[in-house]
Amino acid sequence: MTYQQGATITADDYNTIAGKINEVIGTGSGDKGYGQTEISTLSSGATITAAQWNSLLDGLQKSALHQGLTITNSGESVSAGGNILPFSDFVPSGLTFDESSGSTDVEQIIINRLTAAAGDLTSGSLGDSSRTDSWSDTVEHSFTVTFTDANHARHFFNSGGSINFTASRSGGSSTDQNTSWDGLLSAMGTIKFGANATTTSGSGTAASIGFHDLTGSAQQIFTHSPSSPYATNDYTVEASISGAVITFDVYFNDDHVAQTGTLTSGDAGQPAPNEGQGWTGADAVDGTLTSTIAFTKMSGGTSGFTAPATPTFSTTNAL
């Protein structure tokens, strides 16, 4: 008889529950799987030990801690020699799982599998690129983020990992053009490329494109422009994937056209020395421009899970 109050818990029941938890904590597939050691299954007809039952609870409870969930069976365990009884709200009666309901503990960790509590995450730097030469038109920072294999990439993002972007400009001339770029880069805040979406802590347009949406062709994941008269300028990020390598292209597009005109009379109606001559306003950006790339990943500090390895970073086109 399938798992329910008053019934014997069989090895098959155990294996069904272990399979559901393993989808979240183990290798998984697609947007399921954290890359942790999976709960071992039992041979049909085997007797379930307290240690084996507690391994189910351990996987469940670590997942809840990682996800920041409060579950019914957060502190349950079975003592050696004790009876293994069905817990309240542990799994659905009859083991009929509805992965969209979240009404029992195991269903909750499934539906919240891509949620990570801040206390179980850590952040660090991957690298950056800077330039001090003045520029106009477009400058580009391209780089790759390389994972050990496709599963490493999935587990990194599924467990709350992200690749994070910031940028800044400082120093140089006191021009409206520079001031506009300062404001643009500051206002967009931190851009985070996660499992199923890109988000920003500030202004800009972030796409509903994350790791699981990547293809071999570059897709725009974020863009932000300043207000007029520099609204044609923008900061834009594109991403694509090949195997276990993600390529990001960060563009600083300075498409603003410099003002031009003809010199006319000077102050107080007096003719300017160069009256009638043509002029073009300055449109170059100078000072120090920096593109900074960081990461966030599972730390395991709260949950006890093993943190995934940090991917390697390599700049392929410097600013």
C-alpha positions as CSV (number, residue, x, y, z in Angstrom):
1,M,0.0,0.0,0.0
2,T,1.3,3.4,-0.9
3,Y,2.5,5.7,1.9
4,Q,-0.4,7.0,4.0
5,Q,-1.4,7.2,7.7
6,G,-1.8,3.8,9.3
7,A,0.0,1.9,6.4
8,T,3.3,0.2,6.3
9,I,6.0,2.4,4.6
10,T,7.6,0.2,1.9
11,A,11.0,0.4,0.2
12,D,9.1,1.5,-3.0
13,D,7.5,4.4,-1.0
14,Y,10.9,5.4,0.3
15,N,12.4,5.3,-3.2
16,T,9.6,7.5,-4.6
17,I,10.2,10.1,-1.9
18,A,13.9,9.9,-2.3
19,G,13.5,10.4,-6.1
20,K,11.5,13.6,-5.6
21,I,14.1,15.1,-3.1
22,N,17.0,13.9,-5.4
23,E,15.5,15.9,-8.3
24,V,16.1,19.0,-6.2
25,I,19.4,18.3,-4.4
26,G,21.1,15.8,-6.8
27,T,22.0,15.8,-10.5
28,G,18.5,16.5,-11.7
29,S,17.8,17.8,-15.1
30,G,16.9,21.2,-16.7
31,D,16.1,23.7,-13.9
32,K,16.2,21.0,-11.2
33,G,19.3,19.9,-9.4
34,Y,21.9,21.4,-7.0
35,G,24.7,18.8,-7.7
36,Q,24.7,17.4,-4.1
37,T,25.1,13.8,-3.1
38,E,21.9,12.0,-3.8
39,I,19.9,9.9,-1.3
40,S,20.6,6.2,-1.9
41,T,17.6,4.1,-3.0
42,L,16.6,0.7,-1.6
43,S,16.1,-2.7,-3.1
44,S,12.4,-3.7,-3.4
45,G,11.2,-5.3,-0.2
46,A,14.1,-4.1,1.9
47,T,13.6,-2.9,5.5
48,I,14.0,0.9,6.0
49,T,16.5,1.8,8.7
50,A,16.3,4.9,10.9
51,A,19.5,6.2,9.3
52,Q,18.0,5.8,5.8
53,W,14.8,7.5,6.8
54,N,16.8,10.3,8.4
55,S,18.7,10.8,5.1
56,L,15.4,11.7,3.5
57,L,14.7,14.2,6.2
58,D,18.3,15.6,5.9
59,G,17.9,16.3,2.2
60,L,14.5,17.9,2.8
61,Q,15.7,20.0,5.7
62,K,18.9,21.2,4.0
63,S,16.9,22.2,0.9
64,A,14.5,24.2,3.1
65,L,17.4,26.0,4.8
66,H,19.0,26.8,1.5
67,Q,15.7,28.1,0.1
68,G,14.8,30.1,3.3
69,L,11.6,28.0,3.8
70,T,9.8,27.3,7.0
71,I,8.5,23.7,6.8
72,T,6.5,21.5,9.1
73,N,9.2,18.8,9.5
74,S,12.2,21.1,9.9
75,G,13.4,19.3,13.1
76,E,12.1,15.8,12.7
77,S,14.4,12.7,12.9
78,V,14.0,9.1,13.9
79,S,16.0,7.4,16.6
80,A,17.7,4.0,16.0
81,G,15.2,1.3,16.9
82,G,12.3,3.7,16.8
83,N,9.2,3.4,14.6
84,I,9.1,5.2,11.3
85,L,5.7,6.8,11.1
86,P,4.3,9.1,8.4
87,F,4.9,12.7,9.4
88,S,2.3,15.4,9.0
89,D,2.6,17.4,5.8
90,F,5.8,15.6,4.8
91,V,4.5,14.2,1.5
92,P,1.0,14.0,-0.1
93,S,-1.1,11.0,0.9
94,G,-0.7,8.3,-1.7
95,L,2.5,9.9,-2.9
96,T,0.4,11.8,-5.5
97,F,2.7,14.8,-6.0
98,D,1.5,18.1,-7.4
99,E,4.7,20.1,-8.1
100,S,2.8,23.3,-8.5
101,S,0.9,23.2,-5.1
102,G,3.5,23.4,-2.4
103,S,1.1,22.0,0.1
104,T,3.5,19.5,1.7
105,D,7.1,19.9,2.7
106,V,8.6,17.9,-0.3
107,E,6.3,19.7,-2.7
108,Q,7.5,23.0,-1.2
109,I,11.1,22.4,-1.9
110,I,10.3,21.4,-5.4
111,I,8.2,24.5,-6.2
112,N,10.8,26.8,-4.5
113,R,13.9,25.0,-5.9
114,L,15.2,28.2,-7.7
115,T,14.8,30.4,-4.6
116,A,17.9,30.9,-2.4
117,A,18.1,32.6,1.0
118,A,20.6,35.4,1.2
119,G,22.2,33.7,4.2
120,D,23.1,30.7,2.0
121,L,24.8,32.7,-0.7
122,T,28.2,34.2,-1.1
123,S,29.6,36.7,-3.7
124,G,33.0,37.5,-5.1
125,S,34.8,39.1,-8.0
126,L,35.4,37.5,-11.4
127,G,37.3,40.3,-13.1
128,D,37.1,43.6,-14.9
129,S,38.3,45.7,-17.8
130,S,39.2,49.4,-17.8
131,R,40.3,52.1,-20.3
132,T,41.6,55.6,-19.9
133,D,41.8,56.6,-23.6
134,S,39.0,58.9,-24.7
135,W,36.3,57.2,-26.9
136,S,33.2,57.8,-29.0
137,D,30.9,55.5,-31.0
138,T,31.2,52.1,-29.2
139,V,33.6,50.3,-26.9
140,E,33.1,46.7,-25.9
141,H,34.0,44.4,-23.1
142,S,33.6,40.7,-24.1
143,F,34.4,37.8,-21.8
144,T,33.7,34.2,-21.2
145,V,32.6,32.3,-18.1
146,T,33.6,28.7,-18.3
147,F,32.1,25.8,-16.2
148,T,33.6,22.3,-15.7
149,D,30.7,20.8,-17.7
150,A,27.0,21.4,-18.5
151,N,25.9,20.0,-15.1
152,H,28.2,22.3,-13.2
153,A,26.6,25.2,-15.0
154,R,23.1,24.0,-14.3
155,H,23.9,23.4,-10.6
156,F,25.5,26.8,-10.2
157,F,22.5,28.7,-11.5
158,N,19.8,26.3,-10.1
159,S,21.2,26.8,-6.6
160,G,20.9,30.6,-6.7
161,G,24.1,31.5,-8.7
162,S,24.3,34.5,-10.9
163,I,26.8,36.5,-13.0
164,N,26.7,40.2,-11.9
165,F,27.5,43.3,-13.9
166,T,28.4,46.9,-12.8
167,A,30.1,49.7,-14.6
168,S,31.5,53.2,-13.8
169,R,33.2,56.2,-15.3
170,S,35.3,58.7,-13.3
171,G,37.8,61.6,-13.8
172,G,38.4,63.2,-17.1
173,S,36.7,66.4,-18.4
174,S,33.8,68.2,-16.7
175,T,31.4,67.8,-19.7
176,D,27.7,67.1,-20.0
177,Q,28.6,64.0,-22.0
178,N,30.7,62.6,-19.1
179,T,28.1,63.5,-16.6
180,S,25.4,61.7,-18.6
181,W,27.5,58.5,-18.7
182,D,28.1,58.8,-15.0
183,G,24.4,59.0,-14.3
184,L,23.5,56.2,-16.7
185,L,26.0,53.7,-15.2
186,S,25.2,54.6,-11.6
187,A,21.4,54.4,-12.1
188,M,21.4,50.9,-13.5
189,G,22.8,49.5,-10.3
190,T,23.8,45.8,-10.3
191,I,22.6,43.6,-13.1
192,K,22.2,39.9,-12.2
193,F,22.1,37.1,-14.8
194,G,20.4,34.2,-13.1
195,A,18.8,30.8,-13.8
196,N,15.6,32.0,-15.6
197,A,15.9,35.8,-15.9
198,T,18.1,38.9,-15.7
199,T,17.3,41.5,-13.1
200,T,18.7,44.8,-12.0
201,S,18.8,46.7,-8.7
202,G,18.3,50.0,-10.5
203,S,17.0,51.4,-13.8
204,G,17.0,49.8,-17.2
205,T,15.3,47.0,-19.2
206,A,16.2,43.5,-18.0
207,A,15.0,40.6,-20.2
208,S,13.2,37.5,-19.0
209,I,16.3,35.6,-20.2
210,G,18.5,33.6,-17.9
211,F,20.9,30.6,-18.2
212,H,18.2,28.2,-19.2
213,D,17.1,30.4,-22.1
214,L,20.5,30.8,-23.7
215,T,21.2,29.6,-27.2
216,G,24.2,29.7,-29.6
217,S,23.2,33.1,-30.8
218,A,23.7,36.3,-28.8
219,Q,20.5,37.6,-27.1
220,Q,20.1,41.0,-25.4
221,I,19.7,40.5,-21.7
222,F,19.9,44.1,-20.5
223,T,19.9,47.7,-21.8
224,H,19.7,51.2,-20.3
225,S,19.8,54.7,-21.8
226,P,20.0,58.1,-20.2
227,S,17.5,60.9,-20.7
228,S,17.6,63.5,-23.5
229,P,19.7,65.0,-25.0
230,Y,21.9,61.8,-24.7
231,A,19.1,59.3,-25.0
232,T,20.7,57.6,-28.0
233,N,23.6,56.4,-25.8
234,D,23.2,53.1,-24.0
235,Y,24.8,50.3,-22.0
236,T,23.8,46.9,-23.4
237,V,24.6,43.3,-22.5
238,E,24.2,40.2,-24.7
239,A,24.8,36.6,-23.9
240,S,25.2,33.2,-25.7
241,I,26.3,29.7,-24.8
242,S,28.4,27.0,-26.4
243,G,28.7,23.8,-24.3
244,A,29.8,24.9,-20.8
245,V,31.1,28.3,-21.9
246,I,28.9,31.4,-21.7
247,T,30.0,34.4,-23.7
248,F,28.9,37.9,-22.6
249,D,29.3,41.1,-24.7
250,V,29.0,44.4,-22.8
251,Y,28.6,47.4,-25.1
252,F,29.0,51.0,-24.2
253,N,27.3,52.7,-27.2
254,D,27.9,56.4,-27.5
255,D,25.6,57.2,-30.4
256,H,24.9,60.8,-29.5
257,V,25.7,63.2,-32.4
258,A,27.7,66.3,-31.4
259,Q,25.9,69.6,-31.9
260,T,27.1,71.7,-34.8
261,G,26.4,75.3,-35.9
262,T,27.7,78.7,-37.1
263,L,29.1,81.2,-34.7
264,T,27.0,84.4,-34.3
265,S,27.2,87.7,-32.4
266,G,29.0,87.7,-29.1
267,D,27.8,89.2,-25.8
268,A,26.0,92.6,-25.7
269,G,25.5,92.5,-29.5
270,Q,29.2,92.7,-30.3
271,P,30.4,90.6,-33.2
272,A,32.3,87.5,-32.1
273,P,35.9,87.4,-33.5
274,N,35.0,84.2,-35.4
275,E,31.5,85.1,-36.4
276,G,30.3,83.1,-39.3
277,Q,32.6,80.2,-38.8
278,G,31.3,76.7,-38.3
279,W,31.8,74.8,-35.1
280,T,31.2,71.2,-33.8
281,G,30.7,70.4,-30.1
282,A,33.0,67.9,-28.4
283,D,31.4,64.4,-28.2
284,A,34.2,62.2,-26.8
285,V,34.0,60.4,-23.5
286,D,37.2,60.5,-21.4
287,G,38.3,59.6,-17.9
288,T,38.5,56.0,-16.6
289,L,35.7,53.7,-17.8
290,T,35.4,50.3,-16.0
291,S,33.3,47.2,-16.5
292,T,33.2,45.0,-13.4
293,I,32.0,41.4,-13.3
294,A,31.2,39.4,-10.2
295,F,29.4,36.3,-9.1
296,T,26.9,35.1,-6.5
297,K,26.7,31.4,-5.7
298,M,25.5,28.9,-3.0
299,S,27.8,29.0,0.0
300,G,26.3,26.1,2.0
301,G,27.0,28.0,5.2
302,T,23.4,27.8,6.3
303,S,22.2,24.7,4.6
304,G,25.3,22.5,4.9
305,F,25.3,21.8,1.2
306,T,28.6,21.8,-0.7
307,A,29.2,25.0,-2.6
308,P,29.6,24.7,-6.4
309,A,33.0,25.6,-7.8
310,T,33.4,29.2,-9.1
311,P,33.6,29.3,-12.9
312,T,36.7,30.6,-14.6
313,F,36.7,34.1,-16.2
314,S,38.5,35.3,-19.3
315,T,38.3,38.6,-21.1
316,T,38.4,38.2,-24.8
317,N,38.0,41.8,-25.8
318,A,39.1,44.5,-23.3
319,L,37.7,48.0,-23.2
